[in-house]
Amino acid sequence: MSENADGRRWWHGAVIYQLYVRSWRDSNDDGYGDLRGIIERLDYLSWLGVDAVWLSPTMPSPDDDWGYDVSDYTGVHPELGALADLDELIEQAGQRGMRVLLDLVPNHTSSAHPWFADAASGREAEHRRYYLWADPGPGGGRPNNWLDFTGRPAWQWHDSGQYYLHNFLPGQPDLNWWEPAVHQEFARVLEFWFERGVAGFRIDVANGLYKDAELRDNPPLDSDNPLEGVFGLRFVYNSNRPETHGVYRDWRKIAESYSPERLLLGETWVPDAQRLAAYYGDNDELQLGFNFPFALADLDPGRLAEVVEQTLAALPPGAGPVWMGSNHDLGRFPSRWCGGDERKIRLALLVLATLPGTSVLYYGDEIGMTDVDVPPALRRDHATLDLEGGADRDRARTPMPWDGSPGGGFTGPGVTPWLPMADPPVSTVADQRDKPESTLSLCRRLLALRRAELGRGLADFENLAVTEGVWAYRTGPLVVAANFTDQPADMPAEAGEVLLTTSAEQAPPSPGVLRPWEGVVTRPGR
Ligand code: GLC
């Protein structure tokens, strides 16, 4: 049966590896990771057992926001390589059974994009309508109270006599999705990359595209949930507008016109399962939307079980969820969830590897890499550099520690990497690769087990025992039991033969007992 006829899709059951290109492998010793570096290490990803990679932004950019300020949607950033390198990467990954997703940034461009350069040339310019320009408000000030993601006013005065909107940095003007030509431009961008074999896109700020036509003020925020709003204002009129859904219905048709179907995976920054599910539409919009309530939950069995159940209940029939714990903005789950405790890191990897749907690992998750404390003088993230006590995003963007050689296997000896490497004695890929008890080996076993047992489909899922300390669930033919406490716990009755444990201890466990912070995958008896 064809992929489309039986409702299966290539991302069901898949593991996607988010690869921050600048920090993964530097092939030309300039201190920045690049596309050829990825090509060199594709065998590692295939050995690990991932199904696809999502590359952080690869398009030309002045790098105010490290590629999230695009100046050419159909090119490759010269510091990362050339179009031919990307073609080769797609080809070589394909030979190993892996697909390549790119990062697409449709909410805004760089102010260096030719569209904006033209738009800024005058009020009659051809591309003026591609962006959101507004006259001063009634009192002569800014058009409304919207703030950008640093907490500063989101309106930048321009000497062409109007303000323009930037929900991110002033160098990232927001596109005007009320303008039909913007839709046509992006349809062409999608087709350009899909024709080249790109398997899909992670869509940046996916819930942000349309803004309120009347530019109404955002209301005050009465919650401390960052998914509801920030800096005292709720995200009401500057994101999550109903018109955005039409964009994804159009893009879904484009994605479905290719074989295999191309994937639209949205950065859906919304606070609950209902609002997340809205971006899946009637299974005719995004095929996947990132689950931030899950990633931002504590490592708490009750809360995680609840988010998983609510998500599965809310999604339309035929659609699958996607789970992740780390990314380039939030930081790394080995720090956030686990405080660096290896037992907890291994347990979290087990959860990520056994939930139904699609799971995304961030580079370094597989070795339990924790955040790196980057001294302010070495930080490179302009957006957070001068925010007081601000979220430091560089901590999760430092180079992959491949081995203990000078340059760490990331770059050449004597080269200064763009962000500092984690200080030794960090555990590297080389340290862990051949050790059966290492986190990397565990991760690889988990992915192999996932592929063999959960297969290619949307595994049925059921919460079994959820107590303050233990989370047990049925996933496909397996039962997972995980002890989230410092004390031994009873194995739930539904568990069966243990196929895999997260424990690195050599001594056998007592029968029927989970060690502190141990998780097991079991096959229940019939
Ligand atoms: C997304 C990206 C983040 C970027 C922002 C603006 O949230 O993940 O890194 O700064 O969008 O493009």
Residues whose N, C-alpha, C, O or C-beta is under 5 A from the ligand:
A	BS01	GLC	D65 Y68 F168 D204 V205 D329
